[in-house]
Amino acid sequence: MSTLDRKIDFAVVFSVHNANPNGDPLNGNRPRQNYEGHGEMSDVSLKRKIRNRLQDMGESLLVQSDDRRVDGFRSIKERVDANEEVQEFAKGKKPNNELYAQAACKEWIDVRSFGQVFAFGGAEGTSGGGVSIGVRGPVSIHAAVSIDPIDITSTQITKSVNTTTPKDPNKRGSDTMGMKHRVDFGVYVFYGSINTQLAEKTGFTYEDALKIREALQTLFENDTSSARPDGSMEVHSVYWWEHKSKLGQYSSAKVHRSLQVTRKQSAAALKALEDYEVTLQPLDGLEVQIYDGL
């Protein structure tokens, strides 16, 4: 496999229907919104879903969710410490930060894609200073933002069983009450790019880029929860620009602006993707490939 030899930009259009795409823990887990009322999904949330899809494809991941772990390690440090090739350059006779980073990138696709900070203190009672290494990844992801302000419906919920025994057996415990929030409907867009200079440093290949593209097409598969029921979040299109050079023919900003998703003037209410119009401004010498969500 060869290192990526062309700049890539991409965009993803998806919809949310009666789901909470990304709850805000500082706001009672309500769906995230910006100050203008538009819905948001953080880049961290999107990367988590990409990682999950890569894991479903059989790829080796460093940052694994606890509920999706495929090994016995409970932390990133445990997973790193158990890798002999990485640890060979962490301590002992030939510590080398550059080779340490290269070994980590070779082992884990999320490290060579998104980067990673390895910051581990030395063990107690030893003279070792630990590890402090940063890896910058070539794949950058913007936060997803809805085209229009979103409407949020909040519902009070109760549990039929107390988690703990209340002092008064005739009353419900305080933990039986709660709130559930959902976005009634929204069309979101997020953008990203893949940098060739950083790809050369991490060993990110064109084959890795195609795996990222496949993950974007199936972003919400196998992601079911009570907040996001099956079918409530759907990827409609992935827009994929492959430049003809390492630096690219256009800036990522100009490429991303060439995609416009706007509300149709004839749309009385926003209930489906058909209420929006997608237009692409042609860029001389740069073609866009459009892939449907699966």
Secondary structure, 3 states (H helix, E strand, C coil): CCECCCCEEEEEEEEEEEECCCEEHHHCCEECECCCCEEEECHHHHHHHHHHHHHHCCCCCCCCCHHHCCCCCCCHHHHHHCCHHHHCCCCCCCCCHHHHHHHHHHHCHHHHHHEEEEEECCCCCCCCCCEEEEEECCEEECCEEEEEECCEEEEEEECCCCCCCCCCCCCCCHHHEEEEEEEEEEEEEEEEEECHHHHHHHCCEHHHHHHHHHHHHCCCCCCCCCCCCCCCEEEEEEEEEECCCCCCCCCHHHHHHCEEEEECCCCCCCCCHHHEEEEECCECCECEEEEECC
